[in-house]
């Protein structure tokens, strides 16, 4: 697995995708190590896609017990209670992913990712966190950036029929096909903290309203000390007041963050499986592009609203 060439078994198993993106891209995938924090429904879709694509290893971190809410969106959790009783979501999903592709090493880590030392992240090439707090996103992203090696960082959040992906590939080089020629591109990404510090009025007009709404919800959860998703419609008056304060500070129009959108994000605690499939599928594509250095990657933020 650590060799420079693909084995015969890998070449035979991944033959069809090698024809699409080439042996060099497949070799990079087979040597890549991916860390995933928070195995939500969106992450289940992502993990399935990258395991089938043939990454070297996937490490799951999610110590939560299996709940009915998790069962509704995460197809990696078997429906029979005796298969998951007394086990964490990460442990249950680990077994399911091994069945998808025995050639990919899938393991479980315990503990809180945001409290891990910087050295812990050095063994990974891609770090993905799902539905984590504003502070955790900033902390983990900064730890990835402190290392000498380039680590691709992604955060993803899916609420009701809406989804957000953030990407920080640091200094990334890739090749793109343009008609009859291949062009090499060099892109420099900001961190999550740098990205959200950009004044709202300085952003392009076509930026999704979801971007601003997510920043308001994120700030509310931070101020109230809530875990991501621990909100309800009862919080709407406080959130609207916070939106007005943030808009005033940013010299921004409040109508750009509609009341109805904020209400939907507050009440949509559960993930919507079809949206998980779309967001997770797109995130899977982006991770493969980041590892293989083929194709134009996502720039900073991606939004979807069904």
N, C-alpha and C positions, 0 to 999 in steps of 0.2 A: 504493500500500500504506500510505502514511502519512496518507492522507486521512481525513476524518471520516466519509465515507459509503462504503458498500460499492459496488464497481463492478458493472456489469451482469453481467460474467462471474462474479464471486463470488456474486451473487444467484442466478444460474441454477444454478451448481454446487452451492451449499449450500442450495438451496430447501427440501429436506425437513427439514433440521435447523433452519432458520430458523423453520419452522412449529412446531417443538417448543420452542425456547428464545428465539425472537424475534430481530429484526434488530439490536437494541442489543447483545445478548450475542455475536452473530456478529461484529459490528464490533470488539468488544473482543478477541475471539479473533484476528482478522486483524491486529491491531496488536501482539499479544503476542510477546515474544522469549524462548525457552526454552533454557536451558543444561543439558546432560546430561553428567555425568561417570561413565564406566564403563558400557560398552554390554553388559550381561549379557542373558540371555534375558528377564528381567522387563522390562528397559528397552526391548528390541526391541518387545515388546507395547505398552508405553506410547507409544513413538515412533510406531508405526504408527497408534495411535488418535488421537493429537493432530495428526498430519500429515493424516489423513483428515478430522478436524474442522475444519482450516483455520487453524491458528495462523500468525502472521506468519513466524516463522523458528525453526529448531531448530539449535543448535550442539552438535556431538558432540565429546567428549574421551575418547579411549581409544587409547593408543599401543601396546597389546599386539599381538603377532602372532596370527594365527588358529591355534587349536589344535583338536584333536579334541573336547576338552571344550566349547569355545565353539560348535563346529558342532552338537553335540547339542542345545543349548538355544536357539540364536539363529537364527531362520528368515530373518533378513535377510542371512545369509552364504550365498552360492551354494555348492552341493555340489562343483562342479568346482574342483580345486586351482588351475588356471591363471587362474581369475578372482580369486583372492585372494593368490597367491604374492607375497611381498615387500611386501605392503601391511598397514597396521594395521587392526584391527577397525573403528575409527571410519571410515576411508576406504572400506572395503568396504560398511559399513552405510549410509553417506551416499548412495552410488549407488543402492542398493535403495530407500531412502526417497523419493528424487526421483521414482522411477517411480510411487509411490503417489499423489502429488499434485504435479504440476509447478508449482502456484501457491504452494507453500510453499518458502521458501528454506532449504536444508539445507547447512550448512558444517561444516568440521572445524577444531578448534583443537588445537595440540600443547602438550605440557608438563604439569606437575603443578598441578592446580587449587589445592591448599592453599598453594602458594608464590606464587600470583598476588596482586598488590596489590589493595586494596579497590576502586580505581577501575575495575578490569577488570569487576567485577560490575554496575556502574551501568547498562550497556546492556541488562541482562536484567530480565524481570519474574518469571520463575520459575527457580529453580536446583534441580536434582535430582542427587543423588549416589547411586551404587549400590555396595554392598559395599566401603565404604572404612573406614579405621581410625577408632578412637574419637577420636583427636586431630584427624584430618582433618575429621571431622563437626563437631566443636566449632569448629575454626578457620574453616571455610567459612561455617558458620551465623553466627558472630560478625561476619565481614566483610560479610555480607548485611545484618546489623542496624545496622552503623555508617553506612550510607548514609541520606540524607534521604528517598529514595523507598522505598516498601514493596516488598520482594521476598519472594515466597513460597518457602520452603525445604522440600524434602522429602529424606529419606534412605530407601532401600529395601534390604532384604537378604533374599535367598531362599536357603535351605539345605535340600537334600533336599525333604521335603514340607511345610516350614514357611516362613512369610514374615512379615516385619515392615515396616511403613511408619511413619515419623515425619513429622509435619507441623508447621511453624511459619509461620503466616500473619501473625505480629506483630499489628497492630491491624486486624482484618478486619470489614467490614460486608457484609451480604448480605440478600437477600430470600427469604422462604419462603412458600409457599402453604399456608394452613390453612383447609380447607373452602372458604368463600366469600370469604375475605379474604387479603390479602398482608401479611405482617408483616416489618418490618425488624429485623434482629438485629445487635448489635455484640459481637464476641468479641475477647478479648485473650489471645494465646498466649505461653507461655514459650519460651525458647530450648531447644535440645537439652540443653545443659549444666545449665540450671536444672531441666529436667524430670527428669533422672536423679539429681539431688541430693535429690529428695523422699524422705524416709525410707520404707523399704519397709513398715513397720508402719502408716504413715499412708495408704497407698493403699487403695482400696476392695477388699473381699474378692473381687469378681468379676474382678479384674485377671488376665489370662491368665498361666499359669505360664511361658509363652514369654518374657514380659517379663523375669522374673528370670533365666531361663536365658541369654538373650541378653546381659544385663549381665555375667554370670559369664564367658561365652565371650569377650566383648569385652575384659574386664579381663585375661584370660589372654593374649590375643593381644598386648595392649599391653605387659604385663610381659615376655613372651618375645621381643618385637620381631618378631612374625610378621605377615605380610600377612593380611587377612581370608580365611578359608577354608583357610589353610595349617595344617590340623590333621588328626589321625587318632585312632583309638581308643587308640593307645599313649599319648596325652596324658591319658586319663581319670583315672588316679590323681592327677596334679598338679591337674587341674581340680576334682576332688572335694574335695581339700584346700583349694583356694582358695574353693570354695563354702562349706565349713564355716567358714572364717575370715570371709568376708563376712556369712554368716548370724549368726555370733556378734556381729560388730560392729554389725549392724542389729537384734539381738534378734529374729531371724526364724527360723521353723521350717524346718529343712533339708528336710523331706518335701515342702515346697511347690516344690522344684526337684528332681524325681525323677532318679535316676541314669540311667535309660533315656532320658530326654529329652536330657540332656547328651551321652550317648553317640551319640544319633542326630544331634545338631547337629555333633558333632566329626567323625563319619564321613561325613556327607552333604556332601561337597565339591561334587559336581555338582548343578546345578539340575534340578528335575523339571519338564519342559515344561508339563504341565497346570496345575501350581501357578503357573508363570510367567505363564500366560494369565490366571489368576484375579487374582493380585496386580497384574500389569501393567494389567489391565482396570480394576480398582478405582482404582489410582493415576491412570490416564488420566481417569477420571470426576472424581476429586478436583482434578486440575489444571484441567480445564475449569470446574468449579464455582468454583475460586479466581479464575480469570481473569474469568469472566462475572459473578461476584458473585451467582449464582443458586443456590439450594438450600443446605441445611445442610451445611457441610463437616465433614470428619473432625476429631475433637478429639484432638490429640496423637499417640496411638499406635493402630495397627490391627494385629491378628494373625490369621493363618490357619494352620491345621494340618489337612492332609488326613486 
